[in-house]
């Protein structure tokens, strides 16, 4: 019980207070942000702040422990509180206060509707996660290895792995080599929560953290939409943003970028899906209001994103480029005046100081590991595989939801034809939508070499906003020319269609089978092997037929690639990427000459597998003992 209480305290202390205090320090008692906006923005700023604080702790030579994290965070909060106190006498203009209050002063009907939509969203996601929260996700297991390594060693990790290599006629385990698949910002917050609360990594807590950010992604879309259309009229902006909340919340709420990513342990994408709209929110408000603090927060969060997820960072770069190009295209006559305004903000002392500090941090303190390896080179250069050659329009429609895709593209066309397309708000939506659309269906045009289905996951969020705008515009236009007796049934029919489409998509995402019992058996066997094996014993496992097998490494903590693993069979047959065969031979054909040599050279003594598929080849020989037996798990020991 105490551990659970500490877990919730750690969430508040690490993922809310740092961002809230940073907002107070920057804006003082200004009403630039409403309380609702501060509440929604705080977790994103907290995540970025905590990541930078822990990196500073690790690079300063101080052990990364619960105590050092608490002290560093308290000092950060104290510094922001002092800055806030020095600003307490700043006057707030009546116009500024009235504008903020008016925009976020929803009517009782609107408030009830918003609460009902959020409650339904929370209910659907919770029901889904109640059956999928047990730690079985492959991605989550891989990520939690690094988080646990940080907690165990009290140091920042070196992202390296060993593998089986052939030297002459013999096989051996290679020395650790750098890998670019992971970024430190994906792991630090989980280490911090573990060190603060003592909660085990093999538990519900990693999924709950992602669930929290998934909920806040819906909320950031809510306030971003409101700010995007605030110049359209307060009532109109509220109507559009409630439509957006409906489309982002209960409708399609279990699709891959949402609850499915939380339960699947897709950490980088889940964080990125929250941070990209947050960054756009800051930049939009900075440009519209010529606000330097907003620009600073946008830059700060952007740098934080580069330390959290390289794909999200890459997508944001393209969003930025497309938005800039469209703005120049639409405002070519007055672009010099706009550039002059931009330079005034960028070349101001606070913004320049922040940019210089971020550059120095990246160069002198900690450079993201993907910049040191070859992640960037593998992401550009044109599609190298069929899975990177772009999705068809039909595939993108299926990924995004048929109703949302159709209405969203209509909304995009309306935006492009609108007289307001020159404004920052409309350009941001247009650049955001078109950039990801082209990245998904025509990556070759943009010189991209990234799996197209991964990019398509980012398309849903701008599509939500364009869909909400299209719904509002269509019915507003129809209201001028059609009687209410026609419009009202049309509204009912429309929402019936989109609700059916969205909930049908939700049912497609439901897990047909939950595997906590199988996972528990795997964890029990893994613990047994970790306790019984000596330093001379090496372990091999299967990845094809075992549930939650990526979590097995957390019981050994010897190497990211340990225990060795028999991978998917198709990977051994890929001519474009030849790989070692020992891990295949030792399980599939252990009694052959190749299998025996691999066992001997590599020192493999324990084999963890699913007996339903791989027991026969071990039972028919006296070279192996079955030392652990279960319905879906078997452990063999080589004599």
Secondary structure, 3 states (H helix, E strand, C coil): CHHHHHHHHHHHHHHCHHHHHHHHHHHCCCCCCCHHHHHHHHHHHHHHHHHHHHHHHHHCCCCCCHHHHHHHHHHHHHHHHHHHHHCCCCCCCHHHHHHHHHHCCCCHHHHHHHHHHHHHHHHHHHHHHHCCCCCCCHHHHHHHHHHHHHHHHCCCCCCEECCEEEECCEEEECCCEECCCCCHHHCHHHHHHHHHHCCCCCCCHHHHHHHHHHHHHHHHHHHHHHHHCHHHCHHHHHHHHHHHHHHHCCCCCCCCCCHHHHHCCCHHHHHHHHHHHHHHHHHHHHHHHCCHHHHHHHHHHHHHHHCCCHHHHHHHHHHHHHHHHHHHHHCHHHHHHHHHHHHHHHCCHHHHHHHHHHHHHHHHHCCCHHHHCCHHHHHECCCCCHHHCCCCHHHHHHHHCHHHHHHHHHHHHHHHHCCCCCCHHHHHHHHHHHHHHHHHHCHHHHCECCCHHHHHCCHHHHHHHHHHHHHHHHHHHHHHHCCHHHHHHHHHHHHHHHHHHHHHHHHHHCCCCCCHHHHHHHHHHHHHHHHHCCCCCEEEEECCCCCCHHHHHHHCCCCCCCCEEECCHHHHHCCCCCCCCHHHHHHHCCCCHHHHHHHHHHCEEEEEECHHHHCHHHHCCCCEEEEEECCCCEEEEEC
